[in-house]
Amino acid sequence: MLLRLRARLNDALFLLVRDGYDAVCLDRNEGPYPIRTFTGDIGGRVAFCRGWR
């Protein structure tokens, strides 16, 4: 499904899930444009709500 959606949108897609105060990358599909992602590879984590009180 992620591949079909990426093809339709012609852009990169990332499937993230919340784990406490982090977002974890479950799947990703690169688009035609070179970009750097904030999660790195599948399994990568990024702080969620950083800076909020």
C-alpha positions in Angstrom: 0.0 0.0 0.0 2.8 2.4 0.8 4.4 1.8 -2.6 1.1 2.6 -4.4 0.5 5.7 -2.4 4.1 6.9 -3.0 3.7 6.3 -6.8 0.4 8.3 -6.8 1.8 11.2 -4.8 5.3 11.1 -6.4 6.9 11.8 -3.0 8.6 10.1 -0.1 6.4 8.4 2.6 7.1 7.4 6.1 5.0 5.3 8.4 5.6 6.3 12.1 4.1 5.2 15.3 4.1 6.9 18.7 6.0 5.1 21.4 5.8 7.2 24.6 7.5 10.5 23.8 9.1 9.2 20.6 8.0 8.5 17.1 9.4 5.2 15.6 9.8 4.6 11.9 8.0 1.4 10.9 8.4 1.7 7.2 9.6 4.2 4.6 9.7 4.6 0.9 12.0 7.1 -0.8 10.6 9.4 -3.4 12.3 10.7 -6.6 13.9 13.7 -4.7 17.0 13.3 -2.5 16.1 14.1 1.0 17.5 13.4 4.5 15.1 12.0 6.9 14.9 12.7 10.6 14.3 9.1 11.5 17.2 7.5 9.6 16.3 3.9 8.8 13.4 1.7 9.8 13.5 1.4 13.6 14.9 4.9 13.9 13.5 7.2 16.6 12.8 10.9 16.9 11.7 12.8 20.0 8.1 13.6 20.0 6.9 16.9 21.4 10.4 18.1 22.2 10.3 21.5 23.7 6.7 21.4 24.9 5.8 21.7 28.6 
